[in-house]
Amino acid sequence: MNQFTVSVWGDEAFSAVLSQKSVPQIISIIIRDTSPPLYNLTEHFWFKLFGNSEVAIRALSFLYFLIAVLFVYKIGSYLWNKNAGLIAALLTFLNPFFFIYAFEGRMYSLLAATVTASFYFFLSKKWKWYVVATTLALYTHHFAIFAVFTQGLWFLKEFFFGKRKVAYSILKSFALVAVLYSPWILPLYGQTKMVGGGFWLGTPTLVDLRNLIYNYLAEGIKHRLAQPALYLAFAIVILRRWLADKEKSLVLLSWFFVPIVLTWVVSQKFQSIFFDRYLLYTIPAAMLLLGSNLRRYSYIFLTPLILFFVIMDVFYFTHPTKLPFRDLATYVREVQKGDDYLINWNSASHHLWESKYYGLSAPLYNPGKALPFFVGTALMTKDDVVSSIPKKVDSHTVARVGVITSGSIDETSLPGYTRGEAKTFSDLKFVWFDKI
């Protein structure tokens, strides 16, 4: 078992189920959710070519991950030299937090790839390609706007203190991006209002801000080498030749810090939106800083840092922690009888999307209040949620109910049924209930 073959989890399964629908359905459903449609559209066509297995899902994300690494190399080579580009690309590939999302069947690798490409074309003044990459980034995730905001600061710098001709090229590029993104403005407004009405993220503290930066630098995988790796990264940062190519370094610093700090500040006054995976596209900037303007003795710290990254990544790749839902689904199919009825228990999280992906008909049991939008209600149909156990299904009397949960078995109870055999799959549980 590894990160390519491990079972999909809730968000990945949500994306996979959505991406198997038609293109018009994907767009109409995702408008009622919280993200733009590009990732699901690309996954839709990827499935047509390679199927929708776990490996296919992760391979698409890994491809986007490699594209991001490629553009890190191109930025390092453009700003400094090929050696700096190679070191920065290697650090980005091995960066523990970035490495995690190389195998996540969601839009985060695509976000990193498009934003990194956007910065490459911005820095190299290739404006047509900049417009393409930036538009794709905005259609991938709303947080790409913070990258564009950072680029806007450099537009102001060029306009007031640099080359007006370059500033006008940037301005025209911004205008064209705005035109290309305009079809999504109305959906964006609706999604923003929806999130503004209540979200699951709490207000971040200064400790959260510090921890995010530490995770991005070296501590993204929880491992005994994570803290030593962080100290090595600090040493490289301190030893770096900051006075050489100051403007280039400042560009990378702004790419790294501005989106992070800005979302943290916004989250203090408004609805919290501060979340580590939403901002991972800043990691390439940090790795470019670590890989450039090195002093000769920086390699004393760089070499063990790379080694520690490799060890942590190999451990992560070979020790997947996602819940083994495929094993649970296999067990259920082996023992399920024709008159059994399956449900998903609405605990701290539910597993409706994994159930759908793995072919189990198990609606979400929700006899209480209405579900919040962020659990995937946009994709739910009327048959996906039940408030009571039906007496009959397909003319069969329901005599036994199977409950899927990752919460405590003790919290599960069904009126008119008594709890029976339970089967555990890591933190997943499957509990049988027999009719009294």
Secondary structure, DSSP 4 states (H G I P E B T S, - for coil): --TTTSPP-HHHHHHHHHHTS-HHHHHHHHHTTTS-SHHHHHHHHHHHHH-SSHHHHHHHHHHHHHHHHHHHHHHHHHHT-HHHHHHHHHHHHH-HHHHHGGG-SSSHHHHHHHHHHHHHHHHTT-HHHHHHHHHHHHTT-TTHHHHHHHHHHHHHHHHHHS-HHHHHHHHHHHHHHHHHHGGGHHHHHHHHHHHHT--SPPPP-HHHHHHHHHIIIIISS-STTHHHHHHHHHHHHHHS-TTTTHHHHHHHHHHHHHHHHHHHHHHHHSS----GGGGGGGHHHHHHHHHSS--GGGHHHHHHHHHHHHHHHHHHHHS--S--HHHHHHHHHHH--TTEEEEEE-SSS--HHHHHHTT----EE--SSPPPGGGTGGG--GGGEESS--SEETTEE--EEEEEESS-GGG---TTEEEEEEEEETTEEEEEEEE-
